[in-house]
């Protein structure tokens, strides 16, 4: 099976279990699959801002502009003492090839994909009740990388990736304890930092892993 076929099969099983009442879909993509950065620009009209962004985007995106889909929104305004009123723009670019793969998967399932967003924004929205009055850091530890999200009162202000994820911890546990990867993964999920008694060594092995993530933050 190709990866797309495997994902499609899993989605079919999920849909069969969920029995959703709608065929309309909004999907999120991993942060590592998108280019996310901020731009500081003079405060301009929406149309003028669009032109400036499209002109400057090629400096930040390591792909031809024809190969990506770009979106942006203003996250704040601020004053520059010598230059006047400025705006901070969050720029998001997603390779068209990735968008095409997502669309093909949902088309094959008979679903209508209406929007795609970066998962960092979805994470903030899912936690909005807790985050809408505070400045927060969200750390989403994935398999091979971790997504670091900076939120100011519910608004995405910065997004960063570190090439260090849960699989490295699993491998470390496997080597240190002389057990299989499957067993190491099970222990990591079941005990983690809360390990006590005979399994307290788990916590000792996990702390350096967390230190790496904290240093990245």
N, C-alpha and C positions, 0 to 999 in steps of 0.2 A: 504493500500500500504506500502511496505517496503521503506526505504530511497532510496535504489538503484533504485527501480521502479519509485519513485517520481522524482528523478533526471533524469532518462532516459526519462520520459514523457516530462519534461521541455526541455531537450536537443532536443527532436524530434520537439517540437514547434519552438525552436530557429533555427534549421537547415532548417525547412520549410520556415521560414521567410527570412533567410539569403541567401538560395540557393547557398552554397559554390561550387566552381568549383573543389575542391580537397577533397579527403577522407583521406588525410594524416594529422595527428594531433600531435602537440606538446602541452603538458599540463603542467600547474604549480600546485603545491600542496601548501597548507598553510604552513607557517613557523613553526607553532606549531605542525605539523604532522611529522617534521623531526628533527634530531639532528644535530646542526651546531656548530662547535667549531674550534679553531685554534691550531696548533701544531708548536712549534719551534724545528727544527731538524738541525743537521749538513748538509751542502750542499753535497748531494750525487747524484749518477746517478738516473735516473728515476726508474730503476728496484730495486735498493737498497732502495730508498725512499718508494716504494710500500711495500716492505717487512717490513720495520720499522713501517710504518703506520698500516698495518694489525696486527702487534704484539702489538702496543700501543692502538689501537682503543678500545679494550675491557675495558680499564680504563675509557673511557669517555662516552661509550654508555651503557645504563642500560638494554640492551637486549642481548641475545646470538648472537654471530656473524652469526650464521646460520639463524637468523630470520630477518636480515637486509641486504640491498644492500648498499654498500659503494662506494662513489666517492670522489675525492679530486683533488685539483690543487694548484700550487704554486702561492702565491699572492705577494711575495716579497723576496728579499735577503738582508741580512744585516751582518755587522761585529760585532762579540763579541770580545772585547779587549783581553780576555784570551783564547778564544776557537777557534778563526778563523772565517771562513765564515759560516753563517747559512742561512736557508730558513724558511719562515713562510708558513705553509700549511693550507688551509681551508678544513676541513674534514666535509663531509656531509653523513649522514646515514638515510635511509628511511626504515621503517618496510616493509617487503615483503607483509604483509597482505594488507597494503594500496595500494601498487603497483598493487596487484592482483585485488582489487576492481576497481581501475581506468581502468585497462585493460578490465575487464568484462563489465563495462559501455560502453566503446567505441566499444567493439566487438558487443554488443547488438544493437548498432546504425549503424553497418556496416562501422565503421571508423577504420583506421589503426593507432594505437598509436606508434609513432617512438621514442619519448623521453619524459621524465618528468624532470622538474627542480623545485627547490624551488622558490616560488614567489618573494622572496627578490631579487634574481638575475634578474628575469624578470622586477621587478620594476626599478632597476638601469638601465637596458638596455633601458627601455621605456623612461627614462629621461636622456639618455646619452649625448645629446647635451648640457644640462644644467650642467651635473655633471662631464664631462670628464676633466675639468681643475680645479676643486675645491674639497675640502673636505666637505662632506655633511652628514646630518642626515635626513633620511626619516622615518616618523612616519605614519604607516598605521593603523588607528583605525578601528578594526573590531567589530563584534557584542559582543563577550565575551572576547576578548583579543586584545592587540595592538602589532604590530610588529615594532621593532625599528631596523633600518638598518644603519650601518655606512659605508659610501662609501668614498674611497680616489681616486680621479681622475677616477671615473667610475669603481673602483674595490671594491667588497665586502670585507670589512676588519673585520666586527663584526656584529653579529646578536643576538638580544635579544627579549624576550617576557615578557610582563607584563599582568597579569590576570585582566585586567581592560579595558572594552570596552564600546561601545556605548549603549549597553542595560542597563548598570547601570545608565547612564545619563537619559535615557528614563524613567526608574523607579523612579529616583529622581524627575524629572519634574512632573511625574504623581502624586506622593505623595504630593509634595509641592504645586501644583496648584489644586489638587483635581479633576483631569481629568483622562480619560481613557488612557491606554497605547497607543492605536492607535492614539488618539488625541495628546498625548505627543510626539510621534514619528513624527507626521506630523509637529508640531511646531518646533521641533529640526531641521528637515531637511529644513524647509522653512525659518526660521528666524535665529536660532543659535545665534552667537555673534553679529549679525547685528540687533537684535531686537531693536525697538525704540517705543516711545509713550507708549501706554498701555501695550505693551509686553516687555518692557525693563527689567522686572524682569527675563526674560529668560536668558539674558546675565549674570546677577548676579548669577544665579543658575549654569550656565555652567562653569564659571571661576574656581571654586574649582576643577571641574573635569579635566580641562586642567592642573591645577597645579600638580595634581597627575601624569599625563603623563610626564610633564616637569621634575618633580623630578626623574622619572624613567630614562629619557634620561640622 
